[in-house]
Amino acid sequence: MKAFLAAVAAMVVITVAAPFALQQIGSSAADSGTSSAVRLD
């Protein structure tokens, strides 16, 4: 039971911290969906 609760706690921490960490390194859906190779014709 302790292992399950530890896993749930780790999952919550990762879920909450991931968006902030990804924003700090400059990774976002807008950044990955745009580039200089996109043709707008």
C-alpha positions in Angstrom: 0.0 0.0 0.0 2.9 2.4 0.7 4.3 1.8 -2.7 1.0 2.6 -4.3 0.6 5.9 -2.3 4.2 6.8 -3.2 3.5 6.2 -6.9 0.3 8.3 -6.8 2.1 11.1 -5.0 5.0 11.0 -7.5 2.4 11.1 -10.4 0.7 14.2 -8.9 4.0 16.0 -8.4 5.1 15.2 -12.0 1.8 16.3 -13.4 1.9 19.6 -11.6 5.5 20.3 -12.2 5.8 19.3 -15.9 4.1 22.4 -17.5 6.3 24.7 -15.5 9.5 22.8 -16.3 8.6 22.6 -20.0 7.8 26.3 -20.1 11.2 27.1 -18.5 13.1 25.3 -21.2 11.0 26.8 -24.0 9.1 23.8 -25.1 5.4 24.3 -26.0 2.9 23.2 -28.6 3.2 26.6 -30.3 7.0 26.3 -30.5 6.9 22.7 -31.9 4.2 23.5 -34.4 5.9 26.4 -36.1 9.2 26.7 -37.9 10.8 28.5 -40.8 10.0 25.4 -43.0 6.2 25.9 -42.8 4.7 27.0 -46.1 1.9 29.5 -45.8 1.0 29.7 -49.6 
